[in-house]
Amino acid sequence: MSALLDGTLREQAAAVADGDADPAELLDAALARIEERNPGVNAIVETFPEHSRRMLTEARDGPLYGVPVAIKDEWPLPWRAERLGAAQYLGPPPNPGESGPYRALRDAGAVIVGIANMHEYGAGSTGHISAFGPARNPWNTDRCPGGSSSGSGAAVAARLVSGAVGADGIGSIRYPAAYCGLTGLKPTFGRSTMQGHHGTSTTTIVSGPMCRDAADCRLLGGVLFGGQLTAREPDGLRIGIVPGELWDDCDPEVSAACRQAAEALREASGGTITEVDFAGREHVLISSVLVGSTEELADTTPERVAGLGDDVSLVARALLRYRLLLPAAAISKSLRVRTLVRRSLAELFERVDVLAWPTVAAPAPPLDNPTVNLPSGAYPADYANPRQAGIANLAGVPAISVPVGLSSEGLPIGLQLLAAWGRDELLLDAAEALERANGRQWVDAAPPLARSE
Amino acid sequence: MTAARDPTGGADAGEAGAIQRFVGAGLELLDLEADAAEIAVIEAADGLYRPVIERLLEAELDGVEPEPGTDMSRPPA
């Protein structure tokens, strides 16, 4: 059963469906593996074997029948309210319930085996802060796994599960996918189920799949979308490269691996690479942060912030205060940038099929000092990362992070592809073409922690 | 965007003092206390974000209005 746990979601689903694997034994094996490996990565913060077994007993004959998966601590389950990786709620505590992702997984026959750790309140791209302790990167457990879907990324990379549900508001699926060497899809806004999410008025956050490869993302993504995501061979892919800081202000190893991957994708699809640009680029970082971090500002009252105790991190307590001091004019202006960027991208996607640049500018930073060294200087990863990923949330377009290499320190490198609204399937097609072009070298690479058996 | 190498964005001592006064007065107006460690984090964050916020505030975006009733799942009408 251990070999099957190392397999893809597709292999696990097929083995169960064909009668080659007993789903109860697969569940027990997954729980045993979590018990064995999770202490090294702190990816899973809670298991509930009785609830998992009940899910299996009642599982429907869906595309993930009997397959163990994890879900980020951002979604309520019927037996557990979300904790958001935090010791205290900012406002009234939520209730357990049937969230959209829970229903989607249940209806697909999947078995939720654990709650995945996340960056406290979802407010970070590193995963190094959580009330449950930091999640750790399976490629190097002294490094950040990425956030805020930190546990989802670490769990899949460590082969605790082969698929996990994450959420992405300013890159929170794509950062851990890139840091942990996974494939992570940030869907078009509104395509994946969001029912039951605490951010009821969000215009940026989406649920999405985090898996080892694109075909598994297609499978789990289809479950979250409520419909199959069809596959096609990308032909003559028009790839847009944006010159400037998105490529140039990156760790040279990251830029080189991503350029090589973009060229491999062009060649594999018989396509073209063209230099293009979009309006508002210089304001994407701050606009995506302002829009993403202030959508729920009405709930961030001074009284609630004042009520947070020492069990909430110093960083969260301080930044929530800072959020209340942000200039209203800047928040308002960031919405104009959103309009500008959306208009420009709509025009741009008439001329190219996908845009490509590194998902993150540097590989996973150390847990004890999550700073990245870029050609322009050293920055907190949380400052640098939204420059690369925030645009997809600001505009609503889909984006995917695909593993394309390892740094000289043995840390994964991710290429990000973005497409027009509703073209999520094209991103999966492109990611699969890229996997084939590089012989699945990077999607099948296992971190040291997952090579022990 | 080329981010500032200096986390203060080149702010001089006078600007740093202004930031401290702004943070202190702002929190006081909100009747929100902050300890020295929290204020240090706020100031560090402001040192990073203030320059890009100022550039945003200076940007010429007249005529680019937020889309009314934006459907983020689709391109702009």
Interface residues (C-beta under 8 A of the other chain):
Chain A: T188 F189 G190 R191 T203 T204 E245 D249 R281 E282 H283 V284 L285 I286 S287 V289 P302 V305 A306 L314 V315 R317 A318 L319 R321 Y322 L324 L325 L326 P327 A329 A330 S332 K333 S334 L335 R336 V337 R338 T339 L340 R342 R343 L345 A346 F349 S376 G377 A378 Y379 P380 Y383 A384 R387 A395 G396 A420 W421 G422
Chain B: M1 T2 A3 A4 R5 D6 P7 F22 V23 G26 L27 L30 D31 L32 E33 A34 A37 E38 I39 A40 V41 I42 A45 D46 L48 Y49 V52 I53 R55 L56 L57 A59 L61 V64 E65 P66 E67 T70 D71 M72 S73 R74 P75 P76
